[in-house]
Structure formats: C-alpha cells, structure tokens
Amino acid sequence: MIKVLAISGYKPFELGIFKKDHPSVLFIKAAIKKSLIPLVEEGLEWVLISGQLGVELWAAEVIFDLQLDFPDIKLAVITPFLDQEASWNENNKEWYESVLAQADFIDSVTKKGYEKPWQFRLKNQFFIEKSDGLLLLYDQEKEGSPKYLYELAVQYQKENTYPLELITFYDLQMIVEEEQYKQTDF
C-alpha cells in the first residue's frame, strides 16, 4: 500500500506551456487526478513534491481539490535547497507562495541556497527513499528534467519494491479524447 507518493514531471517550458492557465494544464491535472483517486481511496496519506514549476505545482492544486472530498490527504513540499524561487518571475513566485501557504509540511533537503547540481540529485534520492511510490509525468520519447528521477527510480526498483507510474503523452491524449467525448452531445 502506498502511504507516501512522490509526484514530479516536466517543467512548463519543457511542454511548451508558458501560462499557468494554458488549456493543456486542465488535461495534465485530469491525468494526475485520475492516477491519484484510486491511491487516495486505498489509503494514500501524503504527496511529496519539491515545488518545481509545472507538473509538481499542478499536482499540488489537484491535491487541494481532492482535499475537499478526502480531507486526510496531505501535501509536503520539500525543496532541494532554500529560496528555489529566487530567480522566478513574479507570477511564478505568487503561484509557488500560494501552494506553500496551503501545504501541510514544508522543508528543504539542503538547508542552504543553490550551490551545485548535486542538490537536485540529493533531492531525487531523498524523494525515492522517503516515498512508497512515484507518479511521474514523463515520456521516454521526450527527454527532459524528469529523466534523472525516472532513471533513479528504475535503478531503485532493482533492489526494492517501488511502484513507478508514468503518465505519458499517450495517456494525456487519451484524457483529451475522454474529455472531448464527455462534451459531445448526441
């Protein structure tokens, strides 16, 4: 049973999304929700994100929606380092701050500002070791930042029971078609 689930995936620009309210975001959030609901119904207690822009903050918004029906589900934002949002634009900082304001737990893996890429590797290692499974919006056809977490999870699976669920572009296409079908009036 998965009690703690890590969620990650692409950053918005890796998906060609440059606005928080881009129409594609609805489908991404629907895919995340579709994966989360069975886990929540089976006893999922915590979702871990690092607070990066894109899939992780959209997942946080999905958690906040789910909390209306499942008040026991909690969100932890554990950043790789302090002040990760320092170089972000104002809109992204506000979005991030709004997520932090609603999160149930906030901390950083390294208790200092950004120094080197090892902080991201340490965060990935922390997420794998502290969670019971990983939900990752990642498609092996399209490289990007989730690749490192994916590869670490696959490596970890060789010696541990560690469920890894991918949301691929095919899965997103299926969500788009399901939503379009729902809106078709016969």
N, CA, C and O of each residue as an XYZ file, in Angstrom:
744
protein
N       0.848     -1.194      0.000
C       0.000      0.000      0.000
C       0.887      1.250      0.000
O       1.888      1.327      0.713
N       0.497      2.194     -0.799
C       1.267      3.435     -0.894
C       0.689      4.459      0.088
O      -0.439      4.926     -0.065
N       1.491      4.792      1.095
C       1.096      5.812      2.072
C       1.677      7.168      1.692
O       1.056      8.204      1.930
N       2.880      7.160      1.095
C       3.566      8.389      0.697
C       3.927      8.264     -0.776
O       4.626      7.333     -1.177
N       3.445      9.208     -1.578
C       3.673      9.196     -3.025
C       4.430     10.450     -3.435
O       4.034     11.564     -3.091
N       5.506     10.268     -4.161
C       6.218     11.409     -4.745
C       5.627     11.663     -6.130
O       5.321     10.724     -6.864
N       5.469     12.937     -6.478
C       4.961     13.300     -7.805
C       5.921     14.313     -8.417
O       6.362     15.258     -7.763
N       6.229     14.086     -9.690
C       7.051     15.042    -10.415
C       6.761     14.917    -11.905
O       5.885     14.161    -12.328
N       7.511     15.669    -12.680
C       7.329     15.636    -14.128
C       7.981     16.849    -14.755
O       8.839     17.506    -14.165
N       7.553     17.117    -15.949
C       8.162     18.207    -16.718
C       7.898     19.583    -16.121
O       6.913     19.808    -15.416
N       8.807     20.486    -16.426
C       8.602     21.903    -16.137
C       7.757     22.455    -17.292
O       7.753     21.877    -18.379
N       7.042     23.563    -17.071
C       6.108     24.041    -18.096
C       6.761     24.275    -19.461
O       6.201     23.885    -20.486
N       7.931     24.904    -19.484
C       8.552     25.224    -20.771
C       8.947     23.966    -21.543
O       9.049     23.995    -22.770
N       9.174     22.842    -20.815
C       9.508     21.585    -21.486
C       8.302     21.033    -22.240
O       8.445     20.202    -23.138
N       7.126     21.499    -21.869
C       5.882     21.077    -22.525
C       5.352     22.154    -23.472
O       4.284     21.995    -24.063
N       6.093     23.235    -23.613
C       5.635     24.335    -24.463
C       4.500     25.123    -23.824
O       3.697     25.742    -24.522
N       4.436     25.099    -22.489
C       3.386     25.809    -21.763
C       4.027     27.018    -21.077
O       4.961     26.878    -20.287
N       3.514     28.186    -21.390
C       4.128     29.396    -20.845
C       3.170     30.218    -19.996
O       3.516     31.303    -19.528
N       1.949     29.689    -19.799
C       0.983     30.353    -18.918
C       0.386     29.308    -18.005
O       0.121     28.177    -18.413
N       0.181     29.703    -16.767
C      -0.368     28.815    -15.748
C      -1.754     28.286    -16.124
O      -2.135     27.185    -15.727
N      -2.506     29.088    -16.898
C      -3.880     28.712    -17.250
C      -3.998     28.216    -18.695
O      -5.081     28.268    -19.279
N      -2.905     27.742    -19.266
C      -2.907     27.172    -20.619
C      -3.924     26.022    -20.664
O      -4.030     25.268    -19.697
N      -4.678     25.873    -21.772
C      -5.700     24.803    -21.842
C      -5.156     23.394    -21.569
O      -5.876     22.553    -21.030
N      -3.907     23.129    -21.932
C      -3.318     21.800    -21.715
C      -3.230     21.448    -20.238
O      -3.246     20.271    -19.878
N      -3.137     22.455    -19.384
C      -2.996     22.219    -17.944
C      -4.195     21.441    -17.408
O      -4.039     20.591    -16.531
N      -5.385     21.722    -17.925
C      -6.590     21.011    -17.480
C      -6.455     19.513    -17.710
O      -6.869     18.714    -16.870
N      -5.872     19.127    -18.854
C      -5.722     17.710    -19.179
C      -4.636     17.068    -18.315
O      -4.767     15.919    -17.894
N      -3.573     17.812    -18.059
C      -2.497     17.305    -17.198
C      -3.042     17.073    -15.790
O      -2.786     16.037    -15.176
N      -3.796     18.049    -15.290
C      -4.367     17.902    -13.945
C      -5.383     16.759    -13.900
O      -5.468     16.047    -12.900
N      -6.150     16.583    -14.973
C      -7.118     15.476    -15.030
C      -6.388     14.130    -14.989
O      -6.853     13.190    -14.346
N      -5.248     14.041    -15.674
C      -4.468     12.794    -15.677
C      -3.903     12.512    -14.286
O      -3.916     11.372    -13.823
N      -3.412     13.550    -13.630
C      -2.875     13.380    -12.271
C      -3.985     12.925    -11.331
O      -3.801     12.003    -10.536
N      -5.136     13.580    -11.431
C      -6.270     13.238    -10.564
C      -6.719     11.798    -10.796
O      -7.015     11.068     -9.850
N      -6.764     11.401    -12.064
C      -7.183     10.040    -12.410
C      -6.246      9.010    -11.768
O      -6.697      7.954    -11.327
N      -4.957      9.311    -11.715
C      -3.991      8.402    -11.084
C      -4.076      8.440     -9.561
O      -3.862      7.427     -8.894
N      -4.386      9.607     -9.020
C      -4.390      9.774     -7.564
C      -5.613      9.180     -6.866
O      -5.488      8.602     -5.786
N      -6.780      9.315     -7.465
C      -8.016      8.912     -6.774
C      -7.979      7.467     -6.270
O      -8.306      7.239     -5.105
N      -7.593      6.475     -7.093
C      -7.548      5.107     -6.543
C      -6.562      4.978     -5.376
O      -6.819      4.241     -4.424
N      -5.447      5.689     -5.450
C      -4.458      5.626     -4.361
C      -5.011      6.254     -3.087
O      -4.810      5.727     -1.993
N      -5.698      7.366     -3.229
C      -6.302      8.035     -2.068
C      -7.364      7.120     -1.449
O      -7.454      6.996     -0.227
N      -8.157      6.490     -2.300
C      -9.206      5.585     -1.805
C      -8.609      4.372     -1.094
O      -9.256      3.779     -0.231
N      -7.371      3.998     -1.456
C      -6.698      2.860     -0.827
C      -5.876      3.264      0.400
O      -5.255      2.409      1.032
N      -5.866      4.568      0.746
C      -5.185      4.970      1.972
C      -3.962      5.860      1.811
O      -3.205      6.038      2.765
N      -3.752      6.423      0.622
C      -2.641      7.364      0.447
C      -2.802      8.503      1.449
O      -3.877      9.089      1.573
N      -1.714      8.809      2.164
C      -1.769      9.844      3.202
C      -1.029     11.117      2.814
O      -1.492     12.221      3.101
N       0.130     10.963      2.156
C       0.972     12.117      1.843
C       1.382     12.124      0.378
O       1.650     11.078     -0.212
N       1.425     13.302     -0.189
C       2.025     13.506     -1.502
C       3.224     14.412     -1.296
O       3.128     15.452     -0.644
N       4.362     14.002     -1.863
C       5.607     14.768     -1.790
C       5.882     15.443     -3.131
O       5.853     14.791     -4.175
N       6.146     16.734     -3.105
C       6.643     17.435     -4.287
C       7.822     18.305     -3.852
O       7.993     18.581     -2.664
N       8.628     18.730     -4.816
C       9.737     19.626     -4.472
C       9.380     21.083     -4.752
O      10.176     21.986     -4.496
N       8.176     21.303     -5.280
C       7.723     22.668     -5.514
C       8.200     23.268     -6.821
O       8.112     24.480     -7.016
N       8.710     22.429     -7.727
C       9.153     22.990     -9.001
C       7.946     23.359     -9.855
O       6.873     22.767     -9.738
N       8.149     24.345    -10.709
C       7.100     24.805    -11.607
C       6.665     23.674    -12.527
O       7.454     22.795    -12.873
N       5.401     23.712    -12.912
C       4.891     22.710    -13.842
C       4.126     21.618    -13.126
O       3.288     21.880    -12.263
N       4.435     20.378    -13.504
C       3.688     19.217    -13.025
C       3.552     19.210    -11.502
O       2.487     18.877    -10.982
N       4.613     19.571    -10.784
C       4.547     19.484     -9.320
C       3.550     20.481     -8.732
O       2.784     20.129     -7.835
N       3.552     21.709     -9.223
C       2.594     22.683     -8.679
C       1.177     22.383     -9.168
O       0.212     22.634     -8.446
N       1.042     21.850    -10.386
C      -0.297     21.437    -10.831
C      -0.786     20.285     -9.969
O      -1.967     20.227     -9.628
N       0.106     19.368     -9.614
C      -0.271     18.254     -8.726
C      -0.732     18.795     -7.371
O      -1.688     18.284     -6.788
N      -0.051     19.824     -6.877
C      -0.460     20.435     -5.602
C      -1.889     20.951     -5.702
O      -2.687     20.762     -4.783
N      -2.212     21.601     -6.814
C      -3.575     22.116     -6.998
C      -4.591     20.973     -7.046
O      -5.710     21.111     -6.552
N      -4.197     19.845     -7.642
C      -5.079     18.669     -7.671
C      -5.301     18.163     -6.240
O      -6.422     17.817     -5.868
N      -4.238     18.123     -5.447
C      -4.352     17.686     -4.044
C      -5.325     18.596     -3.299
O      -6.186     18.115     -2.562
N      -5.191     19.904     -3.488
C      -6.082     20.839     -2.793
C      -7.534     20.589     -3.185
O      -8.426     20.680     -2.342
N      -7.781     20.275     -4.459
C      -9.143     19.933     -4.897
C      -9.609     18.632     -4.237
O     -10.742     18.533     -3.766
N      -8.714     17.635     -4.211
C      -9.079     16.339     -3.624
C      -9.347     16.441     -2.127
O     -10.138     15.673     -1.581
N      -8.687     17.391     -1.464
C      -8.876     17.545     -0.017
C     -10.320     17.898      0.340
O     -10.743     17.692      1.477
N     -11.067     18.421     -0.607
C     -12.473     18.730     -0.354
C     -13.257     17.445     -0.092
O     -14.152     17.416      0.753
N     -12.909     16.369     -0.832
C     -13.580     15.081     -0.654
C     -12.802     14.114      0.227
O     -13.374     13.218      0.848
N     -11.488     14.312      0.268
C     -10.606     13.431      1.050
C      -9.734     14.305      1.952
O      -8.564     14.535      1.647
N     -10.297     14.792      3.062
C      -9.566     15.750      3.906
C      -8.300     15.188      4.552
O      -7.486     15.956      5.064
N      -8.115     13.863      4.541
C      -6.940     13.273      5.192
C      -5.686     13.298      4.325
O      -4.585     13.082      4.832
N      -5.832     13.558      3.028
C      -4.650     13.592      2.150
C      -3.866     14.882      2.416
O      -4.437     15.970      2.495
N      -2.544     14.731      2.551
C      -1.717     15.886      2.899
C      -0.637     16.113      1.849
O      -0.221     15.192      1.145
N      -0.195     17.364      1.763
C       0.846     17.742      0.811
C       2.094     18.212      1.536
O       2.034     19.085      2.403
N       3.236     17.620      1.169
C       4.531     18.063      1.674
C       5.318     18.656      0.512
O       5.436     18.045     -0.550
N       5.855     19.857      0.727
C       6.726     20.486     -0.265
C       8.131     20.473      0.337
O       8.422     21.176      1.304
N       8.981     19.659     -0.258
C      10.357     19.539      0.232
C      11.288     19.942     -0.909
O      11.522     19.180     -1.847
N      11.808     21.155     -0.801
C      12.612     21.736     -1.866
C      14.040     21.191     -1.828
O      14.498     20.734     -0.780
N      14.749     21.235     -2.964
C      16.134     20.760     -2.958
C      17.067     21.685     -2.177
O      18.082     21.245     -1.638
N      16.710     22.982     -2.122
C      17.528     23.982     -1.420
C      16.633     25.160     -1.063
O      15.509     25.263     -1.554
N      17.125     26.037     -0.216
C      16.355     27.201      0.220
C      16.201     28.213     -0.915
O      17.063     28.318     -1.787
N      15.104     28.948     -0.892
C      14.843     30.041     -1.842
C      14.948     29.607     -3.299
O      15.524     30.322     -4.120
N      14.393     28.435     -3.625
C      14.482     27.965     -5.011
C      13.765     28.898     -5.987
O      14.052     28.896     -7.184
N      12.838     29.690     -5.467
C      12.048     30.578     -6.324
C      12.712     31.934     -6.550
O      12.134     32.794     -7.216
N      13.907     32.141     -6.012
C      14.568     33.453     -6.035
C      14.656     34.069     -7.435
O      14.496     35.281     -7.583
N      14.905     33.260     -8.450
C      15.088     33.820     -9.795
C      13.822     33.739    -10.657
O      13.858     34.079    -11.840
N      12.713     33.296    -10.077
C      11.484     33.159    -10.846
C      10.832     34.522    -11.036
O      11.093     35.461    -10.284
N       9.967     34.616    -12.069
C       9.233     35.870    -12.260
C       8.124     36.004    -11.209
O       7.802     35.047    -10.504
N       7.562     37.177    -11.120
C       6.572     37.496    -10.072
C       5.382     36.548    -10.090
O       4.957     36.076     -9.035
N       4.831     36.258    -11.279
C       3.663     35.366    -11.370
C       3.978     33.976    -10.828
O       3.181     33.393    -10.094
N       5.150     33.448    -11.195
C       5.521     32.121    -10.723
C       5.782     32.117     -9.223
O       5.451     31.154     -8.531
N       6.376     33.199     -8.722
C       6.589     33.302     -7.267
C       5.251     33.301     -6.529
O       5.107     32.629     -5.507
N       4.277     34.048     -7.039
C       2.943     34.095     -6.398
C       2.287     32.716     -6.405
O       1.702     32.291     -5.409
N       2.391     32.026     -7.537
C       1.817     30.688     -7.664
C       2.455     29.754     -6.628
O       1.758     29.029     -5.917
N       3.766     29.783     -6.559
C       4.529     28.962     -5.618
C       4.150     29.292     -4.173
O       3.913     28.394     -3.365
N       4.097     30.584     -3.858
C       3.735     31.011     -2.495
C       2.330     30.549     -2.131
O       2.081     30.170     -0.986
N       1.401     30.578     -3.102
C       0.024     30.146     -2.812
C      -0.011     28.657     -2.492
O      -0.798     28.218     -1.653
N       0.843     27.874     -3.161
C       0.918     26.438     -2.865
C       1.528     26.220     -1.478
O       1.021     25.425     -0.687
N       2.619     26.934     -1.193
C       3.250     26.792      0.130
C       2.273     27.162      1.246
O       2.266     26.535      2.306
N       1.456     28.175      1.003
C       0.512     28.638      2.026
C      -0.505     27.556      2.389
O      -1.025     27.541      3.505
N      -0.791     26.644      1.444
C      -1.787     25.599      1.684
C      -1.163     24.241      2.014
O      -1.871     23.310      2.398
N       0.154     24.127      1.867
C       0.818     22.844      2.110
C       0.773     22.485      3.594
O       0.721     23.361      4.458
N       0.794     21.188      3.871
C       0.744     20.702      5.249
C       2.130     20.607      5.881
O       2.258     20.573      7.105
N       3.165     20.565      5.043
C       4.528     20.455      5.546
C       5.473     21.062      4.519
O       5.322     20.831      3.320
N       6.451     21.843      4.988
C       7.423     22.487      4.105
C       8.810     22.335      4.723
O       9.001     22.567      5.917
N       9.772     21.942      3.895
C      11.153     21.824      4.362
C      12.068     21.840      3.137
O      11.598     21.872      2.000
N      13.373     21.816      3.383
C      14.366     21.730      2.307
C      15.321     20.590      2.606
O      15.655     20.335      3.763
N      15.758     19.906      1.557
C      16.697     18.806      1.724
C      18.044     19.363      2.181
O      18.647     18.844      3.120
N      18.512     20.412      1.520
C      19.745     21.072      1.954
C      19.359     22.417      2.535
O      18.562     23.148      1.945
N      19.904     22.738      3.656
C      19.496     23.953      4.380
C      20.322     25.171      3.965
O      20.772     25.952      4.803
N      20.508     25.311      2.654
C      21.251     26.453      2.116
C      20.713     26.755      0.736
O      19.946     25.969      0.180
N      21.106     27.884      0.179
C      20.674     28.248     -1.166
C      21.313     27.354     -2.207
O      22.075     26.446     -1.876
N      20.997     27.619     -3.482
C      21.538     26.801     -4.563
C      23.052     26.945     -4.646
O      23.586     28.053     -4.608
N      23.730     25.815     -4.759
C      25.177     25.807     -4.938
C      25.565     25.063     -6.209
O      26.253     25.603     -7.075
N      25.109     23.804     -6.309
C      25.522     22.950     -7.428
C      24.418     21.927     -7.741
O      23.507     21.726     -6.938
N      24.509     21.282     -8.922
C      23.511     20.265     -9.308
C      23.378     19.097     -8.333
O      22.347     18.424     -8.333
N      24.380     18.838     -7.510
C      24.272     17.729     -6.551
C      23.060     17.886     -5.646
O      22.536     16.900     -5.128
N      22.605     19.139     -5.451
C      21.439     19.342     -4.588
C      20.185     18.730     -5.214
O      19.313     18.237     -4.500
N      20.095     18.759     -6.541
C      18.960     18.124     -7.222
C      19.066     16.604     -7.124
O      18.060     15.924     -6.925
N      20.277     16.072     -7.262
C      20.467     14.627     -7.132
C      20.114     14.162     -5.725
O      19.486     13.119     -5.546
N      20.520     14.941     -4.730
C      20.205     14.617     -3.339
C      18.690     14.645     -3.110
O      18.143     13.779     -2.427
N      18.032     15.631     -3.677
C      16.560     15.726     -3.581
C      15.917     14.498     -4.208
O      15.012     13.913     -3.613
N      16.361     14.092     -5.394
C      15.799     12.914     -6.062
C      15.975     11.664     -5.188
O      15.048     10.871     -5.030
N      17.162     11.505     -4.632
C      17.450     10.363     -3.759
C      16.532     10.376     -2.529
O      15.981      9.346     -2.139
N      16.383     11.548     -1.937
C      15.514     11.726     -0.775
C      14.075     11.316     -1.121
O      13.429     10.592     -0.363
N      13.583     11.789     -2.275
C      12.206     11.504     -2.668
C      11.963     10.013     -2.849
O      10.936      9.486     -2.421
N      12.915      9.336     -3.487
C      12.767      7.893     -3.707
C      12.781      7.148     -2.370
O      11.964      6.258     -2.134
N      13.716      7.522     -1.509
C      13.855      6.805     -0.238
C      12.731      7.102      0.747
O      12.409      6.253      1.578
N      12.134      8.272      0.676
C      11.100      8.661      1.643
C       9.675      8.394      1.155
O       8.713      8.645      1.880
N       9.539      7.886     -0.071
C       8.198      7.622     -0.587
C       8.021      6.129     -0.847
O       8.990      5.374     -0.924
N       6.753      5.725     -0.982
C       6.414      4.328     -1.260
C       6.182      4.099     -2.745
O       5.978      2.964     -3.176
N       6.213      5.183     -3.537
C       5.968      5.077     -4.964
C       6.127      6.439     -5.608
O       6.217      7.465     -4.934
N       6.161      6.420     -6.952
C       6.377      7.647     -7.716
C       5.380      7.734     -8.857
O       5.186      6.776     -9.605
N       4.750      8.893     -8.980
C       3.905      9.219    -10.126
C       4.664     10.284    -10.908
O       4.958     11.359    -10.387
N       4.975      9.974    -12.161
C       5.835     10.847    -12.941
C       5.227     11.117    -14.304
O       4.943     10.188    -15.060
N       5.027     12.394    -14.619
C       4.614     12.747    -15.972
C       5.906     12.790    -16.782
O       6.669     13.755    -16.729
N       6.126     11.710    -17.535
C       7.368     11.575    -18.278
C       7.147     10.595    -19.424
O       6.501      9.559    -19.262
N       7.687     10.935    -20.562
C       7.613     10.085    -21.736
C       9.039      9.894    -22.239
O       9.734     10.865    -22.539
N       9.467      8.657    -22.329
C      10.846      8.384    -22.734
C      11.152      8.911    -24.139
O      12.316      9.058    -24.511
N      10.110      9.193    -24.909
C      10.298      9.764    -26.247
C      10.767     11.217    -26.165
O      11.388     11.725    -27.099
N      10.470     11.887    -25.043
C      10.818     13.301    -24.906
C      11.674     13.488    -23.652
O      11.172     13.484    -22.528
N      12.950     13.649    -23.874
C      13.851     13.865    -22.743
C      13.533     15.182    -22.057
O      12.933     16.080    -22.648
N      13.933     15.277    -20.837
C      13.707     16.494    -20.078
C      14.130     16.258    -18.646
O      14.713     15.223    -18.323
N      13.836     17.216    -17.790
C      14.287     17.142    -16.395
C      13.794     15.907    -15.628
O      14.501     15.459    -14.725
N      12.606     15.325    -15.941
C      12.171     14.144    -15.172
C      13.027     12.902    -15.413
O      12.938     11.930    -14.662
N      13.855     12.932    -16.456
C      14.676     11.779    -16.818
C      15.521     11.287    -15.643
O      15.647     10.081    -15.429
N      16.093     12.210    -14.888
C      17.002     11.837    -13.799
C      16.271     11.118    -12.667
O      16.765     10.128    -12.127
N      15.094     11.627    -12.316
C      14.291     10.989    -11.274
C      13.791      9.624    -11.755
O      13.767      8.657    -10.994
N      13.395      9.561    -13.019
C      12.937      8.303    -13.618
C      14.044      7.245    -13.548
O      13.815      6.122    -13.098
N      15.247      7.621    -14.000
C      16.357      6.666    -14.021
C      16.717      6.202    -12.610
O      17.035      5.032    -12.401
N      16.667      7.117    -11.647
C      16.954      6.750    -10.263
C      15.896      5.774     -9.733
O      16.229      4.808     -9.047
N      14.634      6.027    -10.050
C      13.541      5.145     -9.602
C      13.689      3.756    -10.211
O      13.510      2.752     -9.521
N      14.017      3.694    -11.502
C      14.203      2.396    -12.166
C      15.367      1.639    -11.518
O      15.277      0.431    -11.299
N      16.438      2.336    -11.218
C      17.597      1.733    -10.537
C      17.189      1.214     -9.149
O      17.552      0.107     -8.753
N      16.432      2.038     -8.428
C      15.969      1.686     -7.070
C      15.075      0.439     -7.104
O      15.108     -0.387     -6.192
N      14.270      0.320     -8.179
C      13.360     -0.817     -8.311
C      14.096     -2.155     -8.412
O      13.522     -3.205     -8.122
N      15.346     -2.114     -8.816
C      16.104     -3.366     -8.975
C      16.313     -4.077     -7.645
O      16.487     -5.296     -7.610
N      16.297     -3.316     -6.546
C      16.524     -3.914     -5.237
C      15.371     -3.682     -4.262
O      15.409     -4.169     -3.132
N      14.347     -2.943     -4.690
C      13.241     -2.593     -3.795
C      11.916     -2.687     -4.534
O      11.847     -2.534     -5.753
N      10.863     -2.945     -3.757
C       9.530     -2.861     -4.325
C       9.174     -1.387     -4.349
O       9.009     -0.761     -3.302
N       9.057     -0.839     -5.543
C       8.825      0.603     -5.654
C       7.963      0.873     -6.884
O       8.472      0.949     -8.002
N       6.645      1.018     -6.669
C       5.760      1.290     -7.800
C       6.114      2.621     -8.475
O       6.287      3.649     -7.819
N       6.215      2.565     -9.795
C       6.507      3.742    -10.601
C       5.432      3.827    -11.674
O       5.359      2.983    -12.567
N       4.599      4.856    -11.574
C       3.559      5.056    -12.586
C       3.935      6.250    -13.444
O       4.179      7.349    -12.946
N       3.973      6.005    -14.750
C       4.250      7.088    -15.684
C       2.950      7.573    -16.304
O       2.072      6.783    -16.648
N       2.848      8.880    -16.438
C       1.810      9.477    -17.274
C       2.559      9.902    -18.534
O       3.413     10.788    -18.493
N       2.230      9.262    -19.649
C       2.924      9.539    -20.911
C       2.084     10.471    -21.777
O       0.958     10.817    -21.420
N       2.631     10.868    -22.902
C       1.864     11.713    -23.823
C       0.678     10.949    -24.396
O      -0.356     11.542    -24.704
N       0.825      9.642    -24.539
C      -0.306      8.824    -24.983
C      -1.435      8.894    -23.951
O      -2.604      9.037    -24.309
N      -1.074      8.792    -22.665
C      -2.082      8.883    -21.599
C      -2.788     10.234    -21.650
O      -4.005     10.315    -21.490
N      -2.009     11.297    -21.876
C      -2.613     12.638    -21.961
C      -3.558     12.718    -23.152
O      -4.628     13.320    -23.058
N      -3.167     12.112    -24.274
C      -4.037     12.109    -25.456
C      -5.348     11.393    -25.146
O      -6.413     11.826    -25.585
N      -5.273     10.298    -24.389
C      -6.493      9.567    -24.002
C      -7.394     10.450    -23.127
O      -8.616     10.427    -23.276
N      -6.799     11.219    -22.223
C      -7.565     12.135    -21.371
C      -8.245     13.193    -22.240
O      -9.420     13.500    -22.040
N      -7.512     13.747    -23.201
C      -8.077     14.756    -24.109
C      -9.289     14.165    -24.826
O     -10.341     14.798    -24.912
N      -9.129     12.937    -25.344
C     -10.235     12.306    -26.070
C     -11.415     12.009    -25.146
O     -12.566     12.185    -25.544
N     -11.140     11.556    -23.908
C     -12.226     11.310    -22.942
C     -12.995     12.598    -22.659
O     -14.225     12.607    -22.638
N     -12.252     13.686    -22.443
C     -12.899     14.972    -22.139
C     -13.712     15.464    -23.331
O     -14.812     15.991    -23.160
N     -13.178     15.294    -24.529
C     -13.914     15.719    -25.724
C     -15.164     14.874    -25.896
O     -16.216     15.383    -26.283
N     -15.052     13.581    -25.608
C     -16.189     12.679    -25.717
C     -17.284     13.093    -24.739
O     -18.465     13.078    -25.084
N     -16.890     13.468    -23.505
C     -17.861     13.902    -22.494
C     -18.624     15.131    -22.958
O     -19.799     15.307    -22.634
N     -17.939     15.985    -23.727
C     -18.563     17.250    -24.153
C     -19.371     17.102    -25.442
O     -20.078     18.024    -25.849
N     -19.259     15.940    -26.077
C     -20.020     15.704    -27.307
C     -21.460     15.367    -26.921
O     -21.698     14.496    -26.084
N     -22.392     16.044    -27.520
C     -23.800     15.836    -27.195
C     -24.449     15.022    -28.310
O     -24.482     15.455    -29.462
N     -24.968     13.839    -27.965
C     -25.571     13.004    -29.005
C     -27.043     13.240    -29.059
O     -27.737     12.630    -29.873
